[in-house]
Amino acid sequence: MDDSQANCADRNEWASDLSKIAAHCAASDLLDLAAQLANLAEDLKVLAAMPIEPAVTPTESVDKA
C-alpha cells in the first residue's frame, strides 16, 4: 500500500468515526426531546384536571359626592 492509499484509508476511517459520533449525538438529542415531551404531557394532564374558572374583572365604582 502506497502513501496515497494509506491516507485515503485514514480519511475513510476518520469519516466513519465522525459519522458514528454524529449518529450518537442525534440519538442523544432525540432522547432528550422525548424526555421533554413526556414532561410536557404530564404538565398538560395536570392542567387538564384543573377546573376552568371565569376570569374576574374589576368593576368600576363611581363615587358621586
LUMVEX-768496 format. One record per residue: residue in one letter; x, y, z of N, C-alpha, C, CB in turn. Coordinates in steps of 0.02 Angstrom, whole numbers, padded with zeros to 5 digits, always signed. Last residue first. Glycine has a CB too. Example, Ala and Ser with C-alpha at 12.3 -4.5 7.8 and 13.67 -1.06 7.14 Angstrom:
2
S+00642-00112+00354+00684-00053+00357+00645+00002+00394+00704-00030+00286
A+00660-00284+00390+00615-00225+00390+00660-00165+00390+00565-00224+00452
//
This chain:
65
A-03513+03116+02249-03517+03150+02313-03553+03215+02307-03450+03161+02342
K-03509+02962+02185-03537+03028+02173-03546+03062+02240-03606+03023+02134
D-03399+02849+02126-03420+02882+02188-03445+02951+02171-03362+02886+02241
V-03413+02710+02035-03412+02782+02028-03440+02813+02092-03453+02805+01966
S-03314+02573+02014-03366+02604+02055-03358+02679+02049-03362+02580+02129
E-03290+02453+01893-03275+02522+01914-03333+02548+01957-03265+02569+01851
T-03239+02290+01931-03292+02336+01908-03275+02406+01934-03362+02314+01933
P-03119+02175+01868-03139+02226+01917-03192+02272+01888-03078+02268+01940
T-03158+02012+01825-03141+02078+01801-03163+02129+01852-03173+02093+01732
V-03102+01851+01832-03134+01904+01871-03111+01971+01844-03118+01896+01947
A-03136+01719+01723-03091+01774+01742-03131+01827+01779-03056+01804+01679
P-03199+01564+01782-03206+01625+01743-03159+01680+01769-03279+01650+01745
E-03096+01419+01785-03135+01469+01822-03141+01532+01780-03102+01484+01891
I-03089+01253+01749-03080+01320+01720-03126+01368+01757-03096+01320+01642
P-03009+01134+01854-03069+01166+01827-03052+01235+01800-03123+01171+01882
M-02877+01025+01805-02898+01084+01842-02961+01114+01811-02842+01137+01845
A-02840+00928+01717-02879+00907+01775-02905+00966+01816-02838+00861+01819
A-02758+00993+01629-02823+00970+01605-02868+00949+01663-02814+00911+01556
L-02642+01009+01706-02682+01068+01688-02752+01048+01665-02648+01107+01632
V-02600+00876+01711-02615+00912+01773-02659+00972+01758-02550+00935+01809
K-02577+00852+01576-02626+00812+01612-02647+00847+01676-02597+00742+01629
L-02474+00943+01551-02539+00953+01519-02594+00912+01553-02535+00936+01445
D-02371+00883+01623-02395+00950+01642-02464+00964+01613-02345+01004+01619
E-02356+00766+01548-02376+00762+01618-02403+00829+01642-02316+00740+01663
A-02313+00820+01427-02376+00783+01429-02401+00777+01501-02366+00713+01399
L-02190+00873+01466-02243+00918+01444-02311+00883+01447-02229+00943+01372
N-02121+00755+01491-02134+00802+01546-02190+00850+01528-02070+00842+01563
A-02118+00704+01362-02152+00666+01414-02168+00711+01473-02108+00606+01438
L-02040+00801+01299-02110+00792+01278-02150+00753+01330-02113+00757+01211
Q-01919+00778+01364-01952+00843+01372-02026+00838+01352-01917+00897+01330
A-01891+00649+01318-01900+00661+01390-01936+00727+01402-01831+00661+01426
A-01876+00675+01181-01929+00630+01204-01943+00640+01279-01910+00557+01191
L-01762+00756+01185-01825+00783+01161-01884+00740+01185-01826+00788+01084
D-01668+00662+01229-01681+00722+01268-01749+00752+01249-01625+00775+01259
L-01672+00574+01120-01692+00550+01187-01707+00609+01233-01636+00507+01218
L-01622+00657+01020-01690+00631+01015-01716+00605+01082-01694+00576+00963
D-01492+00678+01066-01538+00735+01061-01610+00712+01057-01520+00777+01000
S-01444+00547+01053-01446+00578+01119-01495+00637+01119-01376+00600+01141
A-01449+00533+00915-01489+00489+00957-01497+00518+01027-01457+00419+00962
A-01356+00631+00879-01425+00637+00857-01471+00593+00900-01432+00616+00783
C-01240+00578+00937-01266+00643+00960-01339+00651+00940-01223+00700+00930
H-01227+00460+00861-01236+00456+00934-01264+00522+00961-01168+00440+00969
A-01207+00513+00734-01266+00471+00746-01280+00466+00821-01256+00401+00716
A-01085+00578+00755-01144+00617+00736-01208+00578+00750-01141+00638+00662
I-01004+00467+00780-01012+00519+00832-01075+00559+00818-00950+00565+00835
K-01011+00402+00657-01035+00368+00717-01048+00418+00774-00984+00315+00741
S-00951+00498+00576-01020+00478+00563-01051+00444+00624-01023+00431+00502
L-00823+00499+00628-00865+00560+00633-00939+00543+00623-00842+00613+00582
D-00784+00370+00589-00787+00387+00660-00831+00449+00671-00716+00401+00688
S-00787+00386+00451-00831+00336+00482-00839+00351+00556-00803+00265+00472
A-00686+00479+00434-00755+00497+00415-00805+00449+00447-00762+00496+00339
W-00578+00400+00477-00594+00461+00513-00666+00482+00499-00545+00518+00494
E-00579+00303+00377-00588+00283+00447-00610+00343+00489-00524+00251+00475
N-00552+00384+00266-00615+00345+00269-00630+00323+00341-00610+00283+00224
R-00425+00432+00300-00481+00479+00293-00548+00442+00297-00476+00517+00225
D-00352+00312+00297-00357+00351+00359-00416+00399+00357-00292+00390+00372
A-00366+00279+00163-00393+00234+00213-00401+00270+00280-00348+00172+00222
C-00295+00386+00108-00366+00377+00091-00399+00332+00143-00373+00347+00019
N-00168+00361+00158-00202+00423+00176-00277+00418+00163-00174+00483+00136
A-00143+00239+00094-00145+00242+00167-00181+00304+00190-00073+00240+00196
Q-00141+00280-00038-00192+00232-00017-00199+00232+00059-00174+00162-00042
S-00031+00364-00035-00096+00392-00053-00152+00345-00032-00101+00406-00128
D+00077+00278-00001+00056+00331+00045-00014+00358+00029+00105+00389+00043
D+00033+00106-00048+00074+00167-00051+00044+00220-00005+00079+00193-00123
M+00043-00059+00000+00000+00000+00000+00045+00062+00000-00049+00000+00062
//
